[in-house]
Amino acid sequence: MTSPLLALPGAVAGNGVDASVAAHYGSFHGEQRALEQGEGFVDLSHREVVRISGPDRLDWLHSLTTQHLTGLLPGQQTVTLVLSPQGHLEHTLYGVDDGEAFTAHVEPGAAAALVEWLDRMRFMLRVEVADVTAEVAVAWRPGPEDFGRYDLVPRAELTAYAEAAGPAAGLWAFEALRIARGEPRAGLDTDARTIPNEIGWIPRGVHLDKGCYRGQETVARVHTLGRPPRRLTLLHLDGSDNRLPAQGTPLVHGGREIGFVGTSARHHELGPIALALLKRAVPVDVTLEVDGIAAAQEVVVDPEVGLHVRRRLG
């Protein structure tokens, strides 16, 4: 669903799953600076939107997902995860409840599978699930929260929203700031084996004291008794070669493949950066290589996080 905001002056379309929104509007470094100063918005209308309504919705979602949702206040934004029975990440939902329905946005192409699974889990509960992507668009604005604020906009009113919320910043600016703060993007910075402990979603996306949910045993066991097998890291890439590694490119140390690179971007202060998922035991102070580019690490997930938890419990 191509965004009408691609008609704005200077708009250049993104690529891949992000091709239907603007990558930038002529100055992605200037757009990053504006966002950091609290100005403007980002068109994320290519993200898909799912609405869960009915009086049982929050109790139901509380039992299915990783977040504590039973006391969620209207207007309070949250992040919750759907895991496999083995604890692997399947969906990341950025959502808000308005007192009548919980509306969540997910990665492009993810809504159909999520709706199908949720429909199978309804049983006799008073809930309804619908893909409302054709009706609702997503935008992001900087805010006092570290992760900013998402707006759900009637899709027919997106152009009017842009006129009121401007200046517009493209996805490249948004991605650079997201990568710099170490926030992973589902399906791009993760793979089919990823568990929340590996990518820093505890506690933001996982409530550790909420009771049972699908995949909880794995998350709790790794959190309290062990260390995650892999860890998310921020890479500072050598900028002498003017290119970024492709998503999924193997990460190498000492001639061995030790992980993969997810999303990458050019940050206006940090230079070329990327997120990578690699083996936990790789020392944090060694230089890595991706597609011939040298990469230094900045810790996102502490490789010894499980040991710290065990000390507190002891």
Secondary structure, 3 states (H helix, E strand, C coil): CCCHHHHCCCCEECCHHHCCCEEECCCHHHHHHHHHCCCCEEECCCCEEEEEECCCHHHHHHHHCCCCCCCCCCCCEEEEEEECCCCCEEEEEEEEECCCEEEEEECCCCHHHHHHHHHHCCCCCCCEEEECCCCEEEEEECCCCCCCEEEEEEHHHHHHHHHHHCCEECHHHHHHHHHHCCCCCCCCCCCCCCCHHHCCCCCCCCCCCCCCCCCHHHHHHHHHHCCCCEEEEEEEECCCCCCCCCCCCEEEECCEEEEEEEEEEEECCCEEEEEEEEECCCCCCCCEEECCEEEEEEECCCCCHHHHHHHHHC
